[in-house]
Structures are given as C-alpha cells and as structure tokens.
Amino acid sequence: MVGSQFYSADVTVVGAGVMGMMSALELAEAGLSVLLFDKGQAGQEASWAGGGIISPLYPWRHAPPITALATWSQQVFPDLIASLNESTGIDAELSTEGMLVTATHEREKALAWGVGLSPRVVEISDEDARSLEPNVRLDETPLWMPGVSSVRNSRMGRALKRACSNHPRIRLLENREVILSGDLDSPKISSQGQCYASDRVVLAAGAWTGNIFAGVKVSCPIKPMKGQMLLFGQCYLVNRVVLAKGRYAIPRADGRIVFGSTLEDVGFERIPDRNAFESLYASALSMIPVLEEIPLEAQWAGLRPGSPEGLPWIGAVSDKLWVNSGHFRNGVVLSPASSRLLCDQMVDRTPIIDPTPYQPWIAL
Ligand SMILES: Cc1cc2nc3c(=O)[nH]c(=O)nc-3n(C[C@H](O)[C@H](O)[C@H](O)COP(=O)(O)OP(=O)(O)OC[C@H]3O[C@@H](n4cnc5c(N)ncnc54)[C@H](O)[C@@H]3O)c2cc1C
C-alpha cells in the first residue's frame, strides 16, 4: 500500500481523542481528505476517562473565551449527539436534567454571570433542591443550572470513532505513534518508519501535545494533569449532575454513578492510587450517604491536557502546522466549537467566534 492514497492527504491530524476526531470530521465535511493517527486506540485516553459534563465546572470562574466556546458548543450538543446516534447507531446518552451546584461564597458572582446566558444560573430553595435530589446531602443551599447536560463520553468517543471510520475522506490509523520532525515551515510526519505527506498537520494529541511539538523545537505549555474517578454500581440514587466542594456526581442512564475527580500535577503517571480512592470515596459518601451500600465497580485515571488558565490553543503555529489542544478540564464540552473554529480558520471561512484569544503563542 506504500504510495497509495492512504499515505497522503490534505491534512494529517495527530491524536484521535474527542478533539482530533471532531477536527477530522469538520475538515472532512469541508471537503478535505484527512489522515487521523492515534498512538493507541481512538478515544481511549482523556476523552474516555472524563466525566462528560457539558459545562465547565463553576462556569463563572472561567475567562470569557472559555464561556464563548462553551456557549456555542452547548447549543449544538443535542443535535450532535442525535446525529451521531443516527449515523453510527451508538447513543452517547445525552442527559438534560441540569446541574445543582453549591457555591455559597460566590453566589452573587454566579448569579450575575448567568444573566442573559444559556445555560442560566438561578436560585432554588432547599426544599426544591431536596425534591430534585432526595438522596443528596447538601450542606448549603445550591444554585440551579437547568440547562446543563451530560453525556456518556466513552460512548461519544465510540460514536466519533465509527463516524470517522465510515467517512470516505478520513483514514483512521490506530496504534501508530507519530513523530514530528523538520521545522515549522515544513513539518514532517512519520510513524513506524513510514513517512506521510500532507499539506498541513494538526496536533490534537491532548496531554502529549507538548512532547510532539518538541520535535520541531517549539516549547508549548500544554502538560498532563491527572484526574481520578470512581464508578458506583447501578443504584439510581441521583438524577442529575451534582457539584459540591469541587467534587461531582454524574448519573449514567443505566443507574450507575461516576464520581470525580482529583486534580494532580504528577507528569505522565496515571495509575489509580489508594490516596485518591480514599479522598474520593469520603467525598462521595459525604454527598450521597446511602452510597455506602452500593458496590464500587471501578477506579480509573486519565491525563487532561492542562494549559494555563485552561485556555486551549486553536489555530496556526505556521502555515503548515496547526493545533487544537490544551482544553484541560473542559475538552468534551468545548470540542464542537473548538473543532469548528479550527476548521473555519483552515478553510478561510468566517469564524464562528473571534479566534484571537486561542492563537498559539510559541516560544522557540
Ligand atoms: C477525570 C477527568 C474528568 C473530566 N471531566 C470532564 C467533563 O466532565 N467535561 C469535559 O468537558 N471535560 C472533562 N474532562 C476533560 C476532557 O476529558 C479532556 O479535556 C478531553 O478529553 C481532551 O481531549 P483530547 O482529544 O485533547 O485528548 P485525549 O482524549 O487525551 O486524546 C489525545 C489522543 O492523542 C493520542 N496521541 C498522543 N500522542 C500521540 C502521538 N505521538 N501520535 C499519535 N497519537 C498520539 C493519544 O493516544 C490520545 O488518544 C475530564 C478529564 C478527566 C481526566
């Protein structure tokens, strides 16, 4: 197959997490042919390990460029999940039950932030909160964000992988670690000793993006930030996302509960550990005491693509080298807007939002 169309394309996308796969689909829909690489299986890193809340945590704490991406994405999520379900047969289980958040000390800030925005932030009485979530012990009166949804991100990854595999203009190559060399004006891509040709390269390699940039001597601030999660068995104890004291419970359609998460700056190490287990388990029981009776089914860890202030890089480092990475704790929710914005810039379309805040600032 050497020399066939499989080894050249208009664009090479490095990394098939949610960001790489969404980028590939956007570019392919715009008429470009795409080679999409992953060093392992598509959608099995952070995009699998995450929680799937379709909102930044405590959204009022984030800079306006994060809100701009999140707001655009939140509007398209229902259609995205429905059309993936229709085209692939894989349902990513969008739940639209909203989110309860305790944030007493920033109540005014949160309410002011939510004015005129969707999803809104509104007040709710203790009694109403209790009737929404009778099994949850809330030490403070929460805020209510009725428009927040969640997805089962592992399924979203599977649906995206199938959509990419089925797309006539995308060639997905798994278990192929990419090495980047050359320079910014003529980046070269190789994997397993094979060179691949394309007009442009997009780095969407999550926590590993900085390592790949090193191949062209670019210093990039994206670095791994470990997060650990617990999975409780089927119990149907919560109905919607609940966020309290920095920890959250996310119900799945099958009655399980994902509980997270830790935030650890420990490099590329991602083995689940006892300390995290104890801390998460204590938080889970404090929030939902009756969880004590529910079997714990799993603990796992993933590496978020950490970036300063959580602000992603979406744009060109040079005419040939592009990036869509560094979405930190919000990569699932930000993926539709980020990928559309990347594609808009690459095909010279009017961008959905001002791309300036996300331009890579490179240090050679
Ligand atoms: C515990 C936890 C909870 C989270 N909860 C949420 C949440 O509720 N909501 C939300 O929006 N976000 C959440 N996130 C964040 C979100 O999961 C990430 O921001 C998002 O998945 C990043 O997507 P990505 O495609 O950039 O990275 P990844 O999914 O990590 O994908 C990067 C891919 O690049 C590949 N790759 C790396 N190097 C190479 C190479 N040299 N060659 C080829 N391929 C390569 C990897 O194998 C990987 O598949 C959470 C993350 C964690 C860990």
The ligand as an SDF file (V2000), in Angstrom:
LIG
                    3D

 53 58  0  0  0  0  0  0  0  0999 V2000
  -11.0540   12.6410   35.3350 C   0  0  0  0  0  0  0  0  0  0  0  0
  -11.4210   13.5760   34.2030 C   0  0  0  0  0  0  0  0  0  0  0  0
  -12.6890   14.1630   34.1960 C   0  0  0  0  0  0  0  0  0  0  0  0
  -13.0630   15.0180   33.1510 C   0  0  0  0  0  0  0  0  0  0  0  0
  -14.3420   15.5030   33.0890 N   0  0  0  0  0  0  0  0  0  0  0  0
  -14.7210   16.2880   32.0550 C   0  0  0  0  0  0  0  0  0  0  0  0
  -16.0570   16.7410   31.9420 C   0  0  0  0  0  0  0  0  0  0  0  0
  -16.9210   16.3980   32.7590 O   0  0  0  0  0  0  0  0  0  0  0  0
  -16.4000   17.5760   30.8970 N   0  0  0  0  0  0  0  0  0  0  0  0
  -15.4580   17.9520   29.9780 C   0  0  0  0  0  0  0  0  0  0  0  0
  -15.8080   18.7340   29.0720 O   0  0  0  0  0  0  0  0  0  0  0  0
  -14.1860   17.5360   30.0460 N   0  0  0  0  0  0  0  0  0  0  0  0
  -13.8000   16.6970   31.0600 C   0  0  0  0  0  0  0  0  0  0  0  0
  -12.5120   16.2540   31.1500 N   0  0  0  0  0  0  0  0  0  0  0  0
  -11.5210   16.7860   30.2000 C   0  0  0  0  0  0  0  0  0  0  0  0
  -11.6090   16.1070   28.8600 C   0  0  0  0  0  0  0  0  0  0  0  0
  -11.7310   14.7190   29.0430 O   0  0  0  0  0  0  0  0  0  0  0  0
  -10.3580   16.4460   28.0450 C   0  0  0  0  0  0  0  0  0  0  0  0
  -10.1440   17.8430   28.0040 O   0  0  0  0  0  0  0  0  0  0  0  0
  -10.5300   15.9670   26.6030 C   0  0  0  0  0  0  0  0  0  0  0  0
  -10.8780   14.6040   26.5780 O   0  0  0  0  0  0  0  0  0  0  0  0
   -9.2620   16.1950   25.8230 C   0  0  0  0  0  0  0  0  0  0  0  0
   -9.4410   15.6200   24.5470 O   0  0  0  0  0  0  0  0  0  0  0  0
   -8.2090   15.4450   23.5900 P   0  0  0  0  0  0  0  0  0  0  0  0
   -8.6930   14.8170   22.3640 O   0  0  0  0  0  0  0  0  0  0  0  0
   -7.4880   16.7580   23.5060 O   0  0  0  0  0  0  0  0  0  0  0  0
   -7.2130   14.4740   24.4110 O   0  0  0  0  0  0  0  0  0  0  0  0
   -7.2170   12.8800   24.5260 P   0  0  0  0  0  0  0  0  0  0  0  0
   -8.5680   12.3250   24.6610 O   0  0  0  0  0  0  0  0  0  0  0  0
   -6.2200   12.5260   25.5870 O   0  0  0  0  0  0  0  0  0  0  0  0
   -6.7000   12.4200   23.1160 O   0  0  0  0  0  0  0  0  0  0  0  0
   -5.3840   12.6480   22.6820 C   0  0  0  0  0  0  0  0  0  0  0  0
   -5.0090   11.4710   21.7950 C   0  0  0  0  0  0  0  0  0  0  0  0
   -3.7340   11.7220   21.1950 O   0  0  0  0  0  0  0  0  0  0  0  0
   -3.0810   10.4920   21.0890 C   0  0  0  0  0  0  0  0  0  0  0  0
   -1.6480   10.7350   20.9260 N   0  0  0  0  0  0  0  0  0  0  0  0
   -0.8020   11.2920   21.8280 C   0  0  0  0  0  0  0  0  0  0  0  0
    0.4390   11.3490   21.3290 N   0  0  0  0  0  0  0  0  0  0  0  0
    0.3670   10.8210   20.0850 C   0  0  0  0  0  0  0  0  0  0  0  0
    1.3420   10.5910   19.0710 C   0  0  0  0  0  0  0  0  0  0  0  0
    2.6410   10.9300   19.2010 N   0  0  0  0  0  0  0  0  0  0  0  0
    0.9370   10.0070   17.9150 N   0  0  0  0  0  0  0  0  0  0  0  0
   -0.3590    9.6550   17.7290 C   0  0  0  0  0  0  0  0  0  0  0  0
   -1.3100    9.8490   18.6670 N   0  0  0  0  0  0  0  0  0  0  0  0
   -0.9530   10.4270   19.8200 C   0  0  0  0  0  0  0  0  0  0  0  0
   -3.4410    9.7610   22.3840 C   0  0  0  0  0  0  0  0  0  0  0  0
   -3.2590    8.3690   22.2720 O   0  0  0  0  0  0  0  0  0  0  0  0
   -4.8810   10.1810   22.5850 C   0  0  0  0  0  0  0  0  0  0  0  0
   -5.8080    9.2260   22.0970 O   0  0  0  0  0  0  0  0  0  0  0  0
  -12.1300   15.3510   32.1340 C   0  0  0  0  0  0  0  0  0  0  0  0
  -10.8740   14.7210   32.1260 C   0  0  0  0  0  0  0  0  0  0  0  0
  -10.5310   13.8290   33.1380 C   0  0  0  0  0  0  0  0  0  0  0  0
   -9.1900   13.1400   33.0860 C   0  0  0  0  0  0  0  0  0  0  0  0
  1  2  1  0
  2  3  1  0
  2 52  2  0
  3  4  2  0
  4  5  1  0
  4 50  1  0
  5  6  2  0
  6  7  1  0
  6 13  1  0
  7  8  2  0
  7  9  1  0
  9 10  1  0
 10 11  2  0
 10 12  1  0
 12 13  2  0
 13 14  1  0
 14 15  1  0
 14 50  1  0
 15 16  1  0
 16 17  1  0
 16 18  1  0
 18 19  1  0
 18 20  1  0
 20 21  1  0
 20 22  1  0
 22 23  1  0
 23 24  1  0
 24 25  2  0
 24 26  1  0
 24 27  1  0
 27 28  1  0
 28 29  2  0
 28 30  1  0
 28 31  1  0
 31 32  1  0
 32 33  1  0
 33 34  1  0
 33 48  1  0
 34 35  1  0
 35 36  1  0
 35 46  1  0
 36 37  1  0
 36 45  1  0
 37 38  2  0
 38 39  1  0
 39 40  1  0
 39 45  2  0
 40 41  1  0
 40 42  2  0
 42 43  1  0
 43 44  2  0
 44 45  1  0
 46 47  1  0
 46 48  1  0
 48 49  1  0
 50 51  2  0
 51 52  1  0
 52 53  1  0
M  END
$$$$
